[in-house]
């Protein structure tokens, strides 16, 4: 999976198309990511002795094929490629050709 935690991504398909956000969690087994402020779902929490019942809004997982890495230098979504430098594999932006991390 080319998207990692703390990357900035843009949603390219679905109800939140066009939104940008930071990746909060990555689930490689199910091929999904959780993006800040995207795919907001309501969660009903049952009352407990320590806390009352509440309705919380939280982000749900989005399929990784529906998001694209957002390159802040190009100010546009871009694909990610790989390049080997000094024996280490590094991610590069296909638009600018610069190393991401």
VOBA-1610 file (N, C-alpha, C; in pm, whole numbers, padded with zeros to 5 digits, always signed):
BEGIN
Unk+00084-00117+00000Unk+00000+00000+00000Unk+00090+00124+00000Unk+00064+00217-00091Unk+00151+00333-00108Unk+00116+00448-00014Unk-00005+00450+00039Unk-00047+00554+00133Unk-00008+00510+00274Unk+00050+00605+00351Unk+00093+00575+00487Unk+00026+00671+00584Unk+00035+00638+00713Unk-00020+00723+00818Unk+00048+00860+00814Unk-00027+00966+00842Unk+00017+01105+00844Unk+00039+01165+00705Unk+00008+01092+00597Unk+00011+01151+00463Unk-00112+01240+00446Unk-00101+01341+00362Unk-00216+01422+00325Unk-00270+01365+00195Unk-00400+01335+00195Unk-00461+01275+00077Unk-00584+01355+00035Unk-00625+01337-00089Unk-00747+01398-00141Unk-00839+01285-00187Unk-00968+01297-00154Unk-01065+01196-00194Unk-01099+01220-00341Unk-01091+01115-00424Unk-01116+01130-00567Unk-01246+01064-00613Unk-01315+00994-00520Unk-01442+00930-00556Unk-01528+00915-00432Unk-01659+00918-00451Unk-01751+00897-00340Unk-01818+01026-00296Unk-01891+01017-00184Unk-01970+01132-00137Unk-01886+01249-00089Unk-01762+01225-00049Unk-01673+01330+00000Unk-01568+01370-00103Unk-01598+01351-00230Unk-01503+01379-00338Unk-01454+01524-00330Unk-01321+01541-00340Unk-01261+01673-00338Unk-01207+01715-00202Unk-01248+01647-00096Unk-01201+01683+00039Unk-01058+01636+00058Unk-00982+01716+00136Unk-00844+01680+00169Unk-00836+01656+00319Unk-00748+01567+00360Unk-00730+01540+00502Unk-00608+01455+00528Unk-00575+01445+00656Unk-00460+01367+00701Unk-00504+01224+00729Unk-00422+01127+00693Unk-00453+00987+00717Unk-00429+00958+00865Unk-00534+00912+00934Unk-00525+00881+01077Unk-00488+00736+01102Unk-00535+00645+01017Unk-00507+00502+01034Unk-00505+00434+00898Unk-00426+00327+00889Unk-00415+00248+00766Unk-00442+00102+00800Unk-00528+00038+00721Unk-00560-00104+00740Unk-00523-00181+00613Unk-00398-00231+00603Unk-00354-00297+00481Unk-00429-00427+00448Unk-00474-00500+00550Unk-00543-00628+00524Unk-00675-00605+00451Unk-00747-00498+00486Unk-00876-00470+00421Unk-00863-00363+00313Unk-00741-00311+00292Unk-00714-00210+00190Unk-00793-00081+00214Unk-00799-00037+00340Unk-00874+00083+00375Unk-00789+00180+00456Unk-00829+00309+00452Unk-00764+00413+00530Unk-00871+00498+00598Unk-00837+00557+00713Unk-00926+00649+00782Unk-00865+00788+00764Unk-00945+00879+00705Unk-00898+01014+00675Unk-00974+01114+00762Unk-00902+01211+00816Unk-00958+01312+00904Unk-01065+01395+00831Unk-01187+01397+00886Unk-01296+01477+00831Unk-01367+01417+00711Unk-01341+01292+00679Unk-01400+01226+00563Unk-01480+01104+00608Unk-01592+01078+00543Unk-01680+00964+00572Unk-01724+00966+00719Unk-01784+01077+00760Unk-01830+01093+00898Unk-01952+01004+00922Unk-01944+00925+01030Unk-02052+00834+01067Unk-02096+00864+01209Unk-02224+00835+01240Unk-02273+00854+01376Unk-02261+00724+01452Unk-02215+00734+01576Unk-02197+00616+01661Unk-02276+00641+01789Unk-02367+00551+01820Unk-02447+00562+01941Unk-02377+00489+02055Unk-02341+00563+02159Unk-02272+00505+02274Unk-02373+00484+02385Unk-02376+00366+02439Unk-02468+00330+02547Unk-02426+00398+02678Unk-02521+00427+02764Unk-02491+00490+02892Unk-02415+00394+02982Unk-02319+00449+03054Unk-02243+00373+03152Unk-02246+00450+03283Unk-02195+00391+03388Unk-02192+00461+03516Unk-02103+00585+03509Unk-01998+00578+03431Unk-01903+00689+03424Unk-01943+00795+03321Unk-02026+00760+03222Unk-02061+00855+03117Unk-02206+00835+03072Unk-02274+00945+03037Unk-02411+00932+02986Unk-02414+00882+02842Unk-02533+00846+02795Unk-02548+00804+02656Unk-02522+00923+02565Unk-02461+00896+02451Unk-02432+01006+02358Unk-02429+00955+02215Unk-02443+01049+02124Unk-02429+01019+01981Unk-02302+01090+01936Unk-02201+01009+01899Unk-02073+01063+01857Unk-02060+01059+01705Unk-01990+01155+01650Unk-01959+01154+01508Unk-01811+01119+01494Unk-01781+01020+01410Unk-01642+00979+01390Unk-01619+00939+01245Unk-01492+00940+01207Unk-01455+00905+01070Unk-01462+00754+01049Unk-01512+00714+00935Unk-01516+00573+00899Unk-01408+00544+00795Unk-01377+00416+00773Unk-01274+00382+00675Unk-01321+00405+00531Unk-01226+00442+00446Unk-01249+00464+00305Unk-01155+00373+00229Unk-01200+00317+00117Unk-01113+00231+00037Unk-00996+00313-00017Unk-00878+00255-00015Unk-00758+00326-00055Unk-00761+00365-00203Unk-00841+00296-00284Unk-00851+00331-00426Unk-00929+00460-00447Unk-01000+00508-00345Unk-01078+00631-00355Unk-01003+00753-00305Unk-00878+00737-00265Unk-00797+00852-00221Unk-00668+00856-00301Unk-00610+00976-00309Unk-00486+00996-00383Unk-00395+01087-00301Unk-00267+01059-00300Unk-00171+01140-00226Unk-00177+01284-00276Unk-00182+01381-00182Unk-00186+01523-00218Unk-00048+01583-00204Unk+00009+01629-00314Unk+00142+01688-00315Unk+00130+01837-00287Unk+00184+01882-00174Unk+00171+02022-00134Unk+00253+02115-00224Unk+00360+02065-00283Unk+00443+02149-00371Unk+00373+02172-00504Unk+00312+02066-00559Unk+00240+02079-00686Unk+00098+02130-00665Unk+00051+02128-00540Unk-00085+02167-00503Unk-00190+02091-00584Unk-00165+01961-00597Unk-00256+01874-00672Unk-00234+01729-00628Unk-00337+01645-00646Unk-00318+01503-00616Unk-00223+01440-00718Unk-00145+01345-00671Unk-00047+01281-00759Unk-00034+01133-00725Unk+00015+01058-00821Unk+00044+00918-00796Unk+00179+00906-00728Unk+00203+00791-00668Unk+00328+00767-00597Unk+00405+00658-00668Unk+00535+00682-00685Unk+00624+00583-00743Unk+00735+00550-00645Unk+00819+00458-00682Unk+00932+00420-00596Unk+01063+00437-00671Unk+01167+00471-00596Unk+01301+00488-00652Unk+01400+00437-00548Unk+01504+00369-00592Unk+01605+00318-00501Unk+01723+00416-00500Unk+01751+00473-00383Unk+01865+00564-00366Unk+01950+00514-00250Unk+02078+00497-00273Unk+02172+00450-00171Unk+02128+00318-00109Unk+02070+00231-00189Unk+02026+00100-00141Unk+01897+00104-00062Unk+01830+00220-00054Unk+01704+00231+00018Unk+01592+00269-00078Unk+01477+00204-00060Unk+01361+00230-00143Unk+01288+00353-00090Unk+01265+00452-00175Unk+01200+00576-00132Unk+01079+00604-00220Unk+00978+00665-00158Unk+00858+00704-00233Unk+00883+00839-00302Unk+00839+00850-00428Unk+00853+00977-00500Unk+00718+01019-00557Unk+00702+01149-00574Unk+00582+01205-00637Unk+00600+01194-00789Unk+00500+01139-00858Unk+00510+01124-01003Unk+00501+01259-01074Unk+00434+01359-01011Unk+00419+01490-01073Unk+00547+01573-01065Unk+00607+01578-00948Unk+00725+01662-00929Unk+00855+01583-00934Unk+00850+01454-00909Unk+00970+01371-00909Unk+01051+01381-00781Unk+00999+01453-00680Unk+01072+01470-00556Unk+01040+01359-00458Unk+01136+01332-00368Unk+01118+01230-00266Unk+01017+01277-00162Unk+00923+01190-00125Unk+00817+01225-00030Unk+00867+01212+00113Unk+00930+01099+00145Unk+00977+01081+00283Unk+01120+01034+00291
//
